[in-house]
């Protein structure tokens, strides 16, 4: 079950990254006022295995995917086994785009066991004043390889 959920997560990430290429640009200054800190908090919480910090800004759908610490560990551990942990302060903004009311913000960051930057996509609903996370995706050569191995 946890492998299936992990690969659904990865495949969703690949789809989201491909959708972003078909979307329109978004004012990065506005979205970065909240997305940078939210993304850093999620990455630091993953590295620290801190479920509460990881999920505190999730919308209801995201909380359903990781409703408790066990689900969180089942999601995070395959990622950490593949790419290691987030190297603090390595997050770099790449782009922000909007499609069908969803703002997709792309970052890249260094992880301890991945030579290439890990690509991170975090999504927010354009009309949500609370800036709840409605999508979170990771991609890198090692994550892609892991996905291929477990098909």
QUIDA-V539864 format. One record per helix or strand. SS is the DSSP state (hx for helix, st for strand). FROM is the first residue (numbers start at 0). TO is the last residue. If there is no record, write none. Layout:
# QUIDA-V539864
SS,FROM,TO ; SS,FROM,TO
This chain:
# QUIDA-V539864
hx,1,19 ; st,23,24 ; hx,27,46 ; hx,50,54 ; st,57,57 ; hx,59,64 ; hx,68,82 ; st,85,85 ; st,91,98 ; st,101,108 ; st,110,110 ; st,117,124 ; st,132,138 ; hx,140,148
